[in-house]
């Protein structure tokens, strides 16, 4: 059983290493610091999926300070959502630094984050997990503490930013899907004035799922909020992207690296790669997994 002392000990190590990284980054010179400030999400707005997101660019010393503060932003703030986490897209280009020392420290921080996450996830009950974290570190947002710090030590051709649409997926059996629908039938749906109509709708969904074979594979493929990403390119074939939930650190690059900025987001009317999904249950984004 995971104890409060274990949780606190793991977090204290994570926090100590994070603060050490911040102190060390304060001491090294930087060639570029850019922070792309996003609107804060209040607790009353957390269920609204935005169709546009404005981005305010900050540069220089102010950006450097915002970037360093971002690495320790792990606690709930009054009035702001703790479900929709604040993201901190930014770029810190370090020059003439002890490259090995910086990457070793980042690796230590990320290792401590992974160990803390594993400690929390060892508690298998969601309610017990929340209580354990809240008792050990009041107001800590665990997902914010889990965030990995991304960095690069090789000099790429370019570092640019973009917005990415993702899906949260979960695989289900027929039995699990029916159990989920059974729970739905008992919910009070605020969008349905007539509870009987709501139950009738769920009953139709249950019939569709019940008609499937017992070994049918199902999947929930729910769209999530758009999120900022960092795109790192060496060649047309050699490139990768990572989350921009925290600022990206580029260590001692060549002076000819090309940099981009995070533009404000506007939901497209249609996406050129969009696939039309034939959902078994539209409301749950429940689909059959084709073989």
C-alpha positions in Angstrom: 0.0 0.0 0.0 1.3 3.5 -0.9 1.6 5.7 2.1 1.4 9.4 2.5 5.1 9.5 3.4 6.0 7.8 0.2 3.9 10.1 -1.9 5.3 13.2 -0.2 8.9 11.9 -0.5 8.5 11.3 -4.2 7.0 14.7 -4.8 9.7 16.4 -2.7 12.4 14.9 -4.8 10.6 16.0 -8.0 10.1 19.5 -6.7 13.7 19.8 -5.4 15.2 18.7 -8.8 12.8 21.0 -10.7 13.9 24.0 -8.6 17.5 23.0 -9.1 17.0 23.0 -12.9 15.3 26.4 -12.7 18.2 27.8 -10.7 20.7 26.4 -13.2 18.8 27.8 -16.1 18.9 31.2 -14.5 22.7 31.1 -14.5 23.3 30.2 -18.2 23.0 32.7 -21.0 20.2 32.4 -23.6 20.1 33.4 -27.2 16.3 33.4 -27.5 13.4 33.3 -25.1 9.9 33.3 -26.4 6.7 32.5 -24.4 3.3 32.2 -26.1 0.8 33.2 -23.5 -2.6 31.5 -23.7 -5.9 32.6 -22.1 -6.6 31.2 -18.6 -9.6 28.9 -18.3 -11.9 29.5 -15.4 -13.7 26.7 -13.6 -17.0 27.8 -15.2 -15.6 27.6 -18.7 -13.9 24.2 -18.5 -16.6 22.4 -20.4 -16.7 24.9 -23.3 -14.6 23.7 -26.3 -13.2 26.9 -27.8 -13.4 27.5 -31.5 -10.6 30.1 -31.3 -7.7 30.7 -28.9 -5.7 34.0 -28.9 -1.9 33.8 -28.4 0.1 36.7 -26.9 3.8 36.5 -27.6 6.3 37.6 -24.9 10.1 37.8 -25.6 13.4 38.5 -23.9 13.7 38.7 -20.1 10.0 38.7 -19.5 9.7 35.5 -21.5 12.7 34.0 -19.8 11.0 34.5 -16.4 7.6 33.1 -17.6 9.4 30.1 -19.0 11.2 29.3 -15.8 8.0 29.8 -13.8 6.2 27.4 -16.1 8.3 24.5 -14.9 7.0 24.8 -11.3 3.3 25.6 -12.2 1.7 22.5 -10.6 -0.9 23.9 -8.2 -4.5 24.8 -8.5 -5.2 28.5 -8.5 -8.4 30.1 -7.2 -11.1 30.4 -9.8 -9.2 28.6 -12.5 -10.0 25.2 -13.8 -8.0 22.2 -12.5 -9.4 19.9 -15.2 -8.3 22.0 -18.2 -4.6 22.5 -17.4 -2.9 25.7 -18.3 -0.3 25.0 -21.1 3.0 26.9 -21.4 4.2 26.8 -25.0 7.5 28.5 -25.3 11.1 28.2 -26.5 14.3 28.7 -24.6 17.5 28.6 -26.7 20.5 28.2 -24.4 24.0 29.3 -25.6 27.5 28.4 -24.3 26.2 26.1 -21.6 27.6 22.9 -20.1 25.4 20.8 -22.4 25.9 17.6 -20.5 25.1 19.1 -17.1 21.8 20.6 -18.4 20.6 17.4 -20.2 21.5 15.3 -17.1 19.5 17.6 -14.9 16.5 17.5 -17.3 16.8 13.7 -17.3 16.8 13.6 -13.5 13.6 15.8 -13.4 11.8 13.7 -16.0 12.8 10.5 -14.1 11.5 11.9 -10.9 8.2 12.9 -12.6 7.8 9.3 -13.9 8.5 7.8 -10.5 6.0 10.1 -8.9 3.4 9.2 -11.5 4.0 5.5 -10.9 3.7 6.0 -7.2 0.3 7.7 -7.6 -1.0 5.2 -10.1 -0.2 2.3 -7.8 -3.3 3.4 -5.9 -5.9 1.7 -8.1 -9.1 3.5 -6.9 -9.6 7.0 -8.3 -11.3 8.4 -5.2 -8.6 7.0 -3.0 -5.9 8.3 -5.3 -7.4 11.8 -5.2 -7.6 11.7 -1.4 -4.1 10.5 -1.0 -2.6 13.2 -3.2 -4.8 15.9 -1.6 -3.8 14.9 1.9 -0.1 14.8 1.0 0.1 17.9 -1.2 -3.1 20.1 -1.0 -4.1 21.7 -4.3 -1.5 19.9 -6.3 -2.6 19.1 -9.9 -1.1 15.7 -10.5 -1.3 15.9 -14.3 0.7 19.1 -14.2 3.3 17.4 -12.1 3.6 14.5 -14.5 4.4 16.7 -17.5 7.7 15.8 -19.2 10.2 18.6 -20.0 11.3 18.3 -23.7 14.7 19.4 -24.9 17.1 18.9 -27.8 20.9 18.9 -27.9 21.4 18.3 -31.6 21.1 21.4 -33.8 18.0 20.9 -36.1 17.0 22.7 -39.3 14.0 24.3 -37.6 11.8 24.4 -34.5 8.3 25.5 -35.1 4.9 25.5 -33.3 1.5 24.3 -34.3 -1.9 23.2 -33.0 -2.8 19.6 -32.9 -6.1 17.8 -32.6 -6.0 14.5 -30.7 -8.4 11.8 -29.6 -8.6 10.0 -26.3 -9.1 6.3 -27.0 -10.3 3.5 -24.8 -10.9 -0.1 -25.8 -14.1 -1.9 -24.5 -15.7 -5.3 -24.6 -19.4 -5.6 -25.4 -20.1 -6.3 -21.8 -18.2 -3.1 -20.7 -20.1 -1.0 -23.2 -23.5 -2.3 -22.0 -22.5 -1.7 -18.4 -21.6 1.9 -19.3 -24.9 2.4 -21.0 -26.8 0.9 -18.1 -25.2 3.6 -15.9 -26.1 6.3 -18.4 -29.8 5.3 -18.2 -29.9 6.4 -14.6 -28.2 9.8 -15.2 -30.2 13.1 -15.1 -29.3 14.7 -18.4 -29.7 18.5 -18.2 -30.1 18.8 -21.9 -33.2 16.5 -22.0 -36.3 18.1 -20.4 -38.1 14.7 -20.5 -36.2 12.0 -18.6 -38.4 9.4 -20.3 -37.1 10.5 -23.7 -33.5 10.3 -22.3 -34.0 6.7 -21.1 -35.6 5.9 -24.5 -32.5 7.2 -26.3 -30.2 5.1 -24.1 -32.4 2.0 -24.6 -32.0 2.4 -28.4 -28.2 2.6 -27.9 -28.3 -0.6 -25.7 -30.2 -2.5 -28.5 -27.5 -1.5 -31.0 -24.7 -2.7 -28.8 -26.6 -5.8 -27.6 -27.0 -6.9 -31.3 -23.2 -7.3 -31.7 -21.3 -10.6 -31.4 -19.8 -11.4 -28.0 -16.2 -11.1 -29.3 -16.8 -7.8 -31.1 -14.1 -5.2 -30.4 -15.3 -1.7 -29.5 -13.5 1.6 -28.9 -14.4 5.0 -27.7 -12.6 7.6 -29.8 -13.4 10.9 -28.1 -12.0 14.2 -29.5 -10.0 16.2 -27.0 -9.2 19.9 -26.8 -6.7 21.2 -29.4 -3.2 21.5 -27.9 0.0 23.3 -28.9 2.9 21.2 -30.2 6.5 21.7 -31.0 7.7 20.4 -34.4 11.5 19.7 -34.6 12.8 19.1 -38.1 16.2 17.9 -39.4 15.2 16.8 -42.8 11.9 16.2 -44.6 12.1 12.6 -43.4 13.8 13.1 -40.1 11.4 15.1 -37.9 9.3 14.7 -34.7 6.8 16.6 -32.6 6.3 16.8 -28.9 3.8 18.4 -26.5 4.2 22.2 -25.9 2.5 21.9 -22.5 5.8 23.1 -21.1 8.5 25.3 -22.8 10.9 23.5 -25.2 14.6 23.8 -24.4 17.2 23.9 -27.2 20.8 23.6 -26.0 23.7 25.2 -27.9 22.3 25.1 -31.4 24.0 26.4 -34.6 23.1 30.0 -35.4 21.3 29.2 -38.6 18.4 27.2 -37.0 15.0 28.5 -38.2 12.4 29.3 -35.6 8.6 29.6 -35.8 5.9 31.1 -33.6 2.7 29.7 -32.2 -0.2 31.3 -34.2 -3.6 32.0 -32.6 -5.9 29.1 -33.1 -9.1 29.2 -35.3 -11.1 26.0 -35.7 -11.1 25.0 -39.3 -14.4 24.5 -41.1 -13.1 21.2 -42.3 -9.9 19.3 -42.0 -8.2 17.9 -45.2 -7.3 14.6 -43.3 -10.6 14.3 -41.5 -12.1 10.9 -41.5 -15.9 10.4 -41.4 -16.6 8.1 -38.5 -19.6 5.8 -38.4 -20.2 5.7 -34.7 -22.2 2.9 -33.1 -23.2 5.3 -30.4 -22.6 9.0 -31.4 -23.1 10.3 -27.9 -20.2 8.3 -26.5 -18.1 8.3 -29.7 -18.4 4.5 -29.5 -17.3 2.6 -32.7 -16.6 -0.9 -33.8 -12.9 -1.7 -34.3 -12.7 -3.0 -37.9 -10.4 -5.9 -38.5 
